[in-house]
Amino acid sequence: MYKVVFVILHYVAVEDTIHCIESVLTNIEYEYKIIIIDNNSYNDSGLVLKEKYKDNANVIVIHLNSNLGFAKGNNVGYDYAKMYYNADFIIFINNDTMILDKNFIDKLITIYDETGFSILGPDIISLKNGSKQNPQRYNSVNMRDVRYIICYMILWHIMVSIIEITRCQWAVRIIKNIKQKLLKALNIEQKVFINNEKRLYDVQLSGACLIYSPIYIRYFEYAFYPETFMYGEEEILHYFCKKNNLKMVYDPSLTIYHKDGASLDTVMHSGFNKRMYRIKYAIKSANILNKLMKQNGTFQ
């Protein structure tokens, strides 16, 4: 029997995390462990989780002394799953997701036997509007995409600030026009979620749920490139897998449900703060990917 470990990164939004944990405990009919990484929540909700699950041997809560962000926080769970449980499959799921399929593990093992994937992405269905969030791209990003991301995010940072200060909606029209010109100049196709009902290979997968197989775990020391804080991890992971000839697979026979940003809504009630937060870290991550591409080359 394979050793399966779920890793759930927690920060502040304790109700979302509990719903996520309970969906696994209630529905998954397979032997597994759940590792909760509390990213130093300022509301002590990590302690709430530790108390709630103290008598459940399948749930482990690890409290970090600082907020390490998405990549490094999840990497702590990755290391723990390898070191203490010798995990064959490590399943990273956002704390605002839910698994309702009792055969989830059996299905992913069947997919592994059939495809030999390194990383698997399921069908991710938004609980907000029913839209599908996987896969994100057919092809990995190239240098043009990265330039677009950096330029657009800097521009968006400026315009969001203007909108917040002046409350003028004309700024929205201006940025839309500039955005279209930027796209045309760089000849870039924007990232879109592709509603697909068949298995796909080597596509970019959503970070809301990523399943790492023995093929990946055996050879690589981290799950996510550790220099980012948040945002851009999917693009970097897709680039990393392509560079190392690792197979990424999307399979819609596996399903997970996503509240889609609910945790960030809990932490930041202001729309302006949420936008500025995203912009800040999206720019940093894009610059990291740009640096990696300059060092190692691109594929397009």
N, C-alpha and C positions, 0 to 999 in steps of 0.2 A: 504494500500500500504506500502511495506517495505521501510525503509529509507536506502539508499545506498550511501556510501562514497568511493571515490577512494583516495588513498594516493600515491603520487609520490615523491620519494626522489630525490632531484636535487643537483648536484655538478658540476659546471663549464660548462658542455656540454649543452649549452642552446639550440642549434638547435635540438638535440635529444629530449630534454624535451618538446620543442614546438611541434615537430612532434607527440609525445606521447599524449600531451594534446589535440591537434587538432583531433587526431584519435578518442578520446572519444567524444569530442564535436560534431564532424561530424556524428558519427555512432551510438552512444548509444541513443536509443529511450525509455527513462525511466527517471524518476525524480531522480536527483543525485547531489552530490557536489564533487568537486575535491579539495583536500588539497595538495598544493605543499610545501614540506619542503626543504628550501634552506640551505644546510649544510655549511653555511658560505663560499660560493664560493669566491675565491680570485680575480676573474675577475668581481665582482659586477653583475654577470648575474642574481642573485636573484632580483635585482632592475629592470633589464630589464623585467623579468617575471611579476613583480608587476605592472609595468607601462603598459605592453601589455594587462593585463587582469583586469585592475582596474575597468572597466565598466561592467565586467561579474560577476553577482552575484553568479554564480555557481562555480567560481574559487577563492580559497583563497590561498594566498602566505604567508608562515610563514618563517621569516628569523631567523636563529640561530646564536648566537654570537660566536660559535666555531663549528668545524667539529666533530660531535658526532659519525660518522661512520654509518654503515648500521643499526644495531640493535636499538641503542638509538635514532637515527634520525627518523626511522620509528615508534618507540614507541611514539614519540612526536605527530605524526599524528594520531596514534591510540587513545591516550588520548584525543586529540582535537575532533576527530570524535565522541567519546563517550560522552564527556562533553557538547559539543555545538550543536550536531546534533542528539544525542541519536540514533546512527547508529545501524541498524539491521545487515547489511552486510558491512564489510570493506574490500575493494579490494586493495591489495598492488601490484603495478606493477612497474617494473623497468622503468626508464626514457628512455631507449633505446628499448622499446617495442611499439607495435601498436595493437589496437583492431579495427577490420574491420567488425565485426558481429553486425548488428543492433539489433539482438535478444539476445545479450549476457546476459543481466540481466534476461530476461524471462527464458532463458535456465538454468541459475544457480539456480533460484528459483524452477524450476521444479526438478532439481537434488536434491535440499535441501528437497523438499517435499517427494521425493522417497527414499532418503538415510539417512536423518538426520545427515549430515556431520558436523563436527566441523570446518575442514579446507578442502577446495577444491582446486585442481590443474587442470588447463586446458591442452589441447594439446598445447605445445609450439614449434613453428616451426622456425628454424633458417633462417634468411634472407640471411645468407652468403652461405649456402650450402643446405638448405632445410631439414636438419636433424631434428629429433624430440628430445626434451630435457626433456620430462616427460614420466613416472616417472624416478627417478634416481636410486632407489633401491627397491627391493621387501622387504627386511628386514632392520631393523635398524642396525646401526653399533654396534659392540661389542668391548670388550677391545683389542682384537687382531687387529681389524681395526684401533683403535686409536693409538696403539703402532706403527703400520705400518706407519700411517700418520706422526707421530712425527719423527720416525727414517728416513723415506724417505725424509721428508722436510729438516731436518738438513743436510742430505747427499747431497740433491739437492742444498742447499745453498752453501755448500763448493765447489761443482763441477761447479756451475754457476759462482762463483767467479774466479775459476781457468780458466774457458773458457774465461771469460772477460779479465783477466790479460794476459794469454798466447796466446789466440786465437787458441788453439790447439783442433781440433775436436776429438782427441783420448779420451778426457775426456767424450764425449758423449757416446762412446762405453763402457767405463768402468762403467759409472753410469747405463747404461741399463743392463749390466751383474749383477751388484750388486743388482739392483732392482729385477731382476728375482730370485736371490738367497734369497732375503729378503721375497718375496712373497711365495716361496716354504717353507722356514723355518717356517713362521708364518701361512702357509696354508690359505692365505687370497685371497678372490676373489675381484678384483678391482671393484670400482664403475663404472657402465656402464649405459648409457641411453638406456632404453628398448622401442623399437618401438612396442607399443601395441595399438590395435584398440578396446579394450573393457574396460569397467569400472573396476577399481581395487580398493581394499580397503587396508588401513593401509600400504601404500607404502610411500617411501620417495619422497617428492615433491620438485621441483625446486623453488628457491626463486624469480625467475623472475616474477612470478605471483602467489599469494596466496590469497585465498578468505576466510575470517573468518565469521562464521555464528553466529546467536544469542546464540547458545549453548555455543560457546567459549567466546564470548564477555561478556556475562552475568556474568561469574564467574572468569575471569582471568584479572589481572591488566596490563599485558603487552603482546604484540604480539610476541616479540622475546626476548630470554634471554639476559638481558641488559649488560652482562659483555664482550661480544665480540665487536670488532670494524668492522671487515669485514672477510668474509669467514667462513665456518663451521656452519653457522646458520641453514642450512637445516638439518644437522645431529643432532644438538642439539634440534631443534624443533620436529623432528621425535621421538627422545628419550623422550622428554617431553610429547608428546601426548600419546605415548605408556604407559608411567608411570602413566598418569592420565586417561587412558581408553577413550581417545578422538579419534573420527573417522576421519581419513584422507582418502580422496577419490580422485582418478584420473578419470576424465571423458573426453574422446576425442571428445565428441560432442560440447565441448566448446573449442574455438581456440584463440590463441594470437600469434603474430609474434614478433621475437626477433632479434635485430641487433647483439646480442651476443658479448658483451665486447666493443662495440663502444665507450661508455663513458670513459672507462679507457684508450682507445687509444687516446682520445682527451686530457686527462690530462697528460699522460705519453707517449711521442713519442719514448723513448728508450725501446727496447725489454728487455735489461738488467734490467732497473729500474722496469718495469712491473713484471718481474719474481721475483725479490727480494722483491717487495711489496707483491706479493701473498704469497711468502714463509714465510715472517715475520708474517703476520697475520694468515695464515693457521696453523702455529705452535702454536701461542697463543690460537687460538680457539680449537685446538685439546687438548691442556693441560687443558683448561676449561672443555671440555667434559670428559676428563679422570678423573678430580677431581669430577665432578658430579656423574660419574659412581662408583667411589670409595665410595662416600658418600651414594648413594641411591641404588646401585646394578645394575646389568645388566639383560637382558632378554634372553640371549643366552648362 
